[in-house]
Amino acid sequence: MDIRVAQHAGFCFGVRRAIDMAFKALGEAKGPIFSLGPIIHNPQVVQKMQKMGLKVVSHISEIPGGTVIFRSHGVNAQEREEAQKRNLTIVDATCPFVEKAHEHVKRLMEQSYQVLVVGDPNHPEVLSILSYTYGGGVAVSSVEDLDTIDLPQKVGVVSQTTQSFRTFQSIVVEVVRRTREALIFNTICDATKVRQEESIRLAAQSDVMIVIGGRNSANTRRLKELCAQVQPRTYHVETVEELKGKPIEPARRAGVTAGASTPQWLIDPVIQYLKNL
């Protein structure tokens, strides 16, 4: 079997930075150390950190004191303010691309724009971005969502950093058509766009496609969806153990890609397993 691995499979810059900061903090922190939600969307990595002493909590009120890590997706404005008021030691692992979206939203609000955030309304990154509108922003995930909003004449648009560019583009086109003044910030991470395009090409050239990553990872799920559109024999697995339980038919060429939160130590066993088939 010919096995081809996407060049950009695995950790992106923001995730690698967050992981490095978290492991460093775990080695240096004096006293308890917490993260607001999982540091990244990969259960195996989070479990590894928990064994080293990291406590994952869902709200700032659950932290009695010590060190708090702000995850790569960012935290909401109110949680940041509360952590500062309580003099917690803060390790801010927010992805710089997410921080850029925060800054754009703040300026749009100051200039009285209606803020739209293109993305999953329940995703922690989107919730983090929306928090800087203090109730004045709206998340949209499709053109149809615009029909439920009474758009004013001044609209500002940003995006979840892992959003599909096609979805972002279609929504932006419709916003421009419906308003007099639209200020658009394409805050999709370049690595996301490159990863998606590369994975689609690889899926089209393969007889079977393997996508590795956490099921709670939005960008991994999107990779699976995009690959499946061109190669129906696409499998999404978190670990090689899941792959062993799937009836993979003989194939001449297998493609492998992985989400931005997937470490190399989860990718390598999958590649080795495919080589041994």
Summary of the structure (lengths in Angstrom):
residues: 277
radius of gyration: 20.1
end to end distance: 7.8
largest distance: 59.8
contacts: 961
relative contact order: 0.16
helix: 45%
strand: 19%
